[in-house]
Amino acid sequence: MDFAAQRHALVARLRQAQDVGERVAEAMLAVPRHLFVPGVEPEAAYRDEPIVTKLDDGGRPISSSSQPAIMATMLGQLGVEPGHRVLEIGAGTGYNAALLARLVGPAGRVVALDIDADTVEQAREHLAAAGVSGVEVVCRDGAEGYPELAPYDRLIATVGVWDLAPAWLAQLAPGGRLVVPLDLRGVQVSAAFERDTDRNTERDTDRDTDRGGERDGERWVSRSVAPCGFMRMRGPFAGTESVTVVRRDPMVMLVLPEPRETGDVLAALDTVPTEITIRRAEAAPAATVTMGLSLWLALHEPRWCAVAGDLGRGPGIAAGLVEPGGVALLAADGALVARGYGADGARLAAELAAHVRAWDEAGRPEAGALRVEAYPRDTKAPSDTKAPSDTKAPSDTKAPSGTEAPGEAPDGVVIVKRHTTLVLRFG
């Protein structure tokens, strides 16, 4: 059966909802997604939905075919041209690699890495079934990159990453670009980074140092940012995110940017909540409000959390605050409400409502308005990296003793990672 009509319908829906470039649309029309998810009904393969393809021993998803909408967004951010050499971190089903192969054409090359041997073998089988050539799928921890075929014109990660691996930056050619789902204290954004070529200082040009391909003083600057959500990278390069199953039936999970004491969350959620109605009519779509507020909380509130699952109103995910004495969560369904649970729930709900008002006063910034600058962690950035004065850094993102964050950025949002220090600003 020919599923070209389903592919055309999917691409038409995507182009109606978002900006999809001609070349990306042509690739999605040409590559048969159903051949990359053979256990799924072909009609389901052409819905704009992610498809889970692998679970761990605890039943949690660890591999999938990503949602076509975010794939189209990230491919647009990547800006692949014919003849490019592209490195993909996270082979998955092989579908994204097939799209990349279509974009680079016969003169280009695509290398896809995955940490799991069975995933690599299946991706190879899917690519062969679809008649795709020009893709090499390799079993390797993606954090190492693939220096054998470096340098690359483009690098894309299709798995959530906590930091920018030094190997990726080292293996990108001058003028190269990388697109990654980057963790910002538990919230992911798809950020397209390029080297900042405008910083022609003496330190940049005359004091090259051995930093795995990075120059002293070098910075990477985001050229575009979009909201996203991916399964996290596993292995030694995994991040600090903590996911705790609070209840199994129905499933409820607590998501934190890093482990910390939260008390008995299930007992708190079983109490009658205190409700604060922030707005009786919320015009913006619930997903837009949730994503915007989640990012705002992640960058401004050390106590922020997300609760995923069924809290009696159907499955979903809610952003909020959690302490040992209670939890407060946002609900955006017509009205925008802060619900506080547990002994300290009323206070936490009021504090959560105050964060929403601060977000409103700041103009409701979303991921697309965010600028991210990444510096080698042991590099001091110039003073011109200060963030806007209306933004405060979470108290737990200060550099550890003996480590200096880029610039001084006293009013900025500074997040210190293992290999890089991020400076974030809206606007």
C-alpha positions in Angstrom: 0.0 0.0 0.0 1.2 3.5 -0.9 1.2 5.8 2.2 2.2 8.9 0.2 -1.2 10.4 0.9 -0.7 10.1 4.7 2.7 11.7 4.4 1.2 14.6 2.5 -1.6 15.0 5.0 0.9 15.0 7.9 3.2 17.6 6.3 0.1 19.7 5.4 -0.9 19.7 9.1 2.6 20.6 10.2 2.9 23.5 7.7 -0.5 24.8 8.9 0.6 24.9 12.5 4.3 26.0 12.1 7.0 27.2 9.8 8.4 24.2 7.9 10.9 24.9 5.2 10.6 23.6 1.6 13.6 21.2 1.9 12.5 19.8 5.2 8.9 19.3 3.9 10.3 17.5 0.8 12.3 15.2 3.0 9.3 14.3 5.2 7.3 13.7 2.1 9.9 11.4 0.6 10.9 9.3 3.7 8.3 6.6 4.7 8.1 6.9 8.5 6.0 3.7 8.9 9.0 1.6 7.8 11.0 2.9 10.8 8.3 1.8 13.4 7.4 -1.6 12.0 5.4 -2.6 15.1 3.0 0.3 14.7 -0.1 0.5 12.5 1.0 2.5 9.4 -1.8 5.0 9.8 -0.6 5.8 13.4 2.9 6.5 12.1 1.7 9.6 10.3 0.1 11.2 13.3 1.9 14.1 14.8 2.8 12.1 17.9 5.9 10.6 19.4 6.1 6.8 19.3 7.8 5.0 22.2 9.9 2.1 20.9 11.8 0.9 23.9 11.3 0.6 27.7 13.8 0.0 30.5 13.5 -2.7 33.1 11.3 -0.4 35.2 8.9 0.2 32.4 10.1 3.8 31.7 10.5 4.9 28.0 14.1 5.2 26.9 13.9 5.4 23.1 11.3 6.6 20.7 10.5 8.1 17.3 10.2 11.8 18.1 7.1 13.9 17.4 7.2 15.0 13.7 6.5 18.6 14.7 9.6 19.0 16.8 11.7 17.0 14.3 10.7 19.5 11.6 11.5 22.4 14.0 15.0 21.1 14.8 15.8 20.3 11.2 14.9 23.8 10.4 17.1 25.1 13.1 20.0 22.9 11.9 20.0 24.4 8.4 21.5 21.3 6.6 22.7 21.9 3.1 23.6 19.5 0.2 27.1 18.0 0.7 27.1 18.6 4.5 28.7 16.1 6.9 26.3 15.6 9.8 26.7 13.9 13.2 23.6 12.7 15.0 23.6 11.9 18.7 20.9 9.3 19.4 20.0 7.1 16.4 16.6 5.9 17.7 14.7 4.3 14.9 16.9 5.8 12.1 14.0 8.0 10.8 15.7 11.3 11.6 19.0 10.0 10.1 17.0 9.2 6.9 15.6 12.7 6.8 19.2 14.1 7.2 20.4 11.8 4.4 17.8 13.3 2.2 18.8 16.8 3.1 22.6 16.3 2.6 22.1 14.4 -0.7 24.5 12.0 -2.4 27.5 14.2 -1.8 26.9 14.4 1.9 27.4 12.0 4.8 25.4 11.2 8.0 26.8 9.4 11.1 24.3 8.4 13.8 25.4 7.3 17.2 23.5 5.3 19.8 24.6 3.8 23.2 22.5 0.6 22.7 23.6 -2.1 20.3 20.0 -3.4 19.7 18.9 0.1 18.8 21.8 0.5 16.4 21.0 -2.8 14.7 17.3 -2.0 14.3 18.1 1.5 12.9 20.3 -0.1 10.3 17.5 -2.6 9.4 15.0 0.2 9.1 17.3 2.3 6.9 18.0 -0.7 4.6 14.2 -1.4 4.4 13.6 2.2 3.3 16.4 2.1 0.8 18.4 4.9 2.5 22.1 5.1 1.8 24.8 7.5 3.0 24.1 6.8 6.7 26.6 5.1 9.1 25.0 3.9 12.4 27.6 3.3 15.1 27.2 1.9 18.6 29.0 4.4 20.9 28.3 6.7 23.8 27.2 9.9 21.9 29.1 12.1 24.3 32.4 11.0 22.7 31.3 12.1 19.2 32.8 10.3 16.2 36.3 11.9 15.5 37.0 9.3 12.8 35.0 11.4 10.3 35.3 14.8 11.8 35.0 17.7 11.2 31.2 18.0 10.8 29.3 20.9 9.3 26.3 20.1 11.5 25.6 18.2 14.8 22.2 17.4 16.1 21.2 15.5 19.3 17.8 13.7 19.3 18.1 12.9 23.0 17.9 15.3 25.9 21.4 16.6 26.9 22.4 18.1 30.2 25.5 19.8 28.9 27.4 20.5 25.7 30.0 17.7 25.4 33.6 19.1 24.6 33.9 16.4 21.9 31.0 17.9 20.0 32.4 21.4 20.0 35.9 20.1 19.0 34.5 18.0 16.1 32.5 20.8 14.5 34.1 22.6 11.5 34.6 26.4 11.6 31.2 27.9 10.9 29.5 24.7 12.1 26.2 24.5 14.0 24.8 22.2 16.6 21.2 21.8 17.7 20.5 20.1 21.0 17.6 19.6 23.4 19.4 21.3 26.3 18.4 20.9 29.9 17.9 24.2 31.8 17.3 23.0 35.3 14.8 20.4 34.3 13.2 22.2 31.3 14.4 21.4 27.8 14.8 23.8 24.9 16.0 23.0 21.5 18.9 25.5 21.1 20.8 26.0 17.8 24.4 27.1 18.7 27.2 28.6 16.7 30.6 29.9 17.7 30.6 33.6 18.3 32.8 34.8 15.5 32.4 38.5 16.5 34.7 38.3 19.4 38.0 39.1 17.7 39.9 39.8 20.9 43.6 39.3 21.4 42.8 36.5 23.8 40.7 34.7 21.2 43.2 35.0 18.3 46.5 34.7 20.0 46.1 32.5 23.1 44.8 29.2 21.8 44.9 26.6 24.5 44.5 22.9 24.6 40.8 22.6 25.6 39.7 19.7 23.4 39.1 22.0 20.4 37.9 25.0 22.3 39.9 28.3 22.4 40.5 30.3 25.5 37.6 32.7 25.8 35.5 31.1 23.1 31.8 31.2 23.5 28.8 29.6 21.8 25.7 31.6 21.2 22.2 30.4 20.5 20.8 31.5 17.1 17.3 30.2 17.8 15.6 28.5 20.7 12.3 26.5 20.8 10.5 24.4 23.4 10.9 20.7 23.3 10.8 17.5 25.3 13.1 14.5 24.8 14.1 11.4 26.7 17.3 12.1 28.6 20.8 11.0 27.6 22.0 7.9 29.5 25.5 6.8 30.4 28.3 8.9 32.0 27.1 12.1 30.4 23.6 11.8 32.0 22.4 14.9 34.0 21.2 15.5 37.5 17.4 15.2 36.8 15.5 13.2 39.4 12.3 11.3 38.5 10.5 9.6 41.4 7.4 7.4 41.0 5.1 8.8 43.7 2.2 6.4 42.9 1.9 3.5 40.4 -1.9 3.2 40.0 -2.7 5.6 38.6 0.9 6.6 37.8 2.1 9.9 39.2 5.8 10.9 39.0 7.7 13.8 40.6 10.3 15.4 38.4 13.1 17.6 39.9 16.1 19.3 38.3 18.3 17.5 40.9 17.6 15.3 43.9 16.5 17.1 47.1 14.4 16.5 50.1 10.7 16.8 49.3 8.9 15.0 52.2 5.9 12.7 51.6 4.5 14.1 48.3 1.9 11.4 48.0 0.4 12.2 51.4 0.4 15.9 50.5 -1.4 15.3 47.2 -4.1 13.2 49.0 -5.1 16.3 51.0 -7.9 18.7 49.9 -6.1 21.5 48.0 -6.2 25.2 48.7 -7.1 26.9 45.4 -6.0 30.4 44.3 -7.6 31.6 41.0 -5.0 33.7 39.3 -7.1 34.4 36.2 -10.7 33.3 35.6 -10.3 33.3 31.8 -7.0 32.2 30.2 -7.0 33.1 26.6 -3.7 31.5 25.7 -3.6 27.7 25.0 -2.9 25.6 28.1 0.2 24.1 26.6 1.7 27.6 25.8 1.1 28.8 29.4 2.5 25.6 30.9 5.7 25.7 28.8 6.3 29.4 29.4 5.7 29.2 33.1 7.8 26.0 33.5 10.8 27.7 31.9 10.2 30.8 34.1 10.1 28.8 37.3 13.1 26.7 36.3 15.2 29.8 35.9 13.9 31.7 38.9 12.8 29.2 41.6 15.1 26.6 43.2 12.0 24.8 44.6 10.4 24.2 41.2 9.1 20.8 40.2 6.8 19.1 37.8 4.3 16.4 38.5 3.3 14.1 35.7 0.4 11.7 35.8 -3.2 11.5 36.8 -4.2 13.7 39.8 -7.9 12.9 39.4 -8.5 15.2 36.4 -7.0 13.0 33.8 -3.3 12.5 32.7 -1.1 15.5 32.3 1.9 17.4 33.6 1.8 20.4 36.0 4.6 22.8 37.0 4.9 24.0 40.6 6.8 24.2 43.8 7.6 21.5 46.3 9.0 21.5 49.9 8.9 18.9 52.6 5.7 20.5 53.9 3.7 20.5 50.8 3.4 21.0 47.0 1.7 23.7 44.8 0.8 23.0 41.2 -0.5 25.1 38.3 -3.6 24.2 36.3 -4.5 25.9 33.1 -7.9 24.8 31.8 -10.0 27.8 31.0 -9.0 29.5 34.3 -5.4 29.6 35.6 -5.3 28.2 39.1 -2.6 27.5 41.7 -3.5 24.5 43.9 -1.6 24.0 47.2 -1.5 20.6 48.9 -0.3 19.6 52.4 0.4 21.6 55.5 2.3 24.3 53.7 0.1 24.1 50.6 -1.7 27.5 51.0 1.6 29.4 51.4 3.2 27.6 48.4 0.1 28.3 46.2 0.4 32.0 47.1 4.1 32.0 46.2 3.4 30.2 43.0 0.7 32.7 42.1 3.3 35.5 42.7 5.7 33.9 40.2 2.9 33.9 37.6 2.3 37.6 38.2 6.1 38.2 37.8 6.0 36.3 34.5 3.1 38.4 33.4 4.9 41.7 34.3 7.9 40.5 32.4 5.8 40.1 29.2 5.2 36.4 29.5 8.5 35.4 27.9 8.7 32.0 26.3 11.5 29.8 25.0 11.7 31.6 21.7 12.7 34.8 23.4 15.6 33.2 25.3 19.2 33.7 24.4 21.8 31.2 25.7 25.5 31.8 25.8 27.8 28.8 26.6 31.4 29.2 27.8 34.0 26.6 28.7 33.5 26.3 32.4 37.0 27.5 33.4 36.8 30.6 31.1 35.9 34.0 32.4 33.5 35.8 30.0 33.7 39.5 29.3 31.5 41.9 31.2 29.2 42.5 28.3 27.4 39.2 29.1 25.4 40.7 31.8 21.7 39.7 31.7 18.8 42.1 32.0 18.3 43.6 35.5 14.8 42.2 35.8 16.1 38.6 35.9 17.5 36.9 39.0 19.5 33.7 39.1 18.3 30.8 41.2 20.3 30.6 44.4 21.4 27.0 43.6 23.0 27.9 40.2 26.0 29.7 41.6 29.4 28.4 40.7 31.0 26.1 43.2 33.8 27.5 45.4 36.9 28.1 43.4 35.0 28.4 40.1 34.1 31.7 38.5 31.0 32.1 36.4 31.3 34.0 33.1 31.4 37.7 33.5 29.9 38.7 36.8 26.3 38.7 35.6 25.0 39.6 39.1 21.5 40.1 37.7 21.6 37.3 35.1 20.6 33.7 35.2 23.8 31.7 35.4 23.8 27.9 35.3 27.1 26.0 35.9 27.4 22.7 34.2 30.2 20.1 34.2 31.9 21.5 31.1 30.2 24.8 30.3 28.7 27.7 32.1 25.5 29.1 30.6 24.4 32.7 30.7 20.7 33.2 29.9 18.7 36.3 29.2 15.3 37.0 27.7 14.7 39.4 24.9 
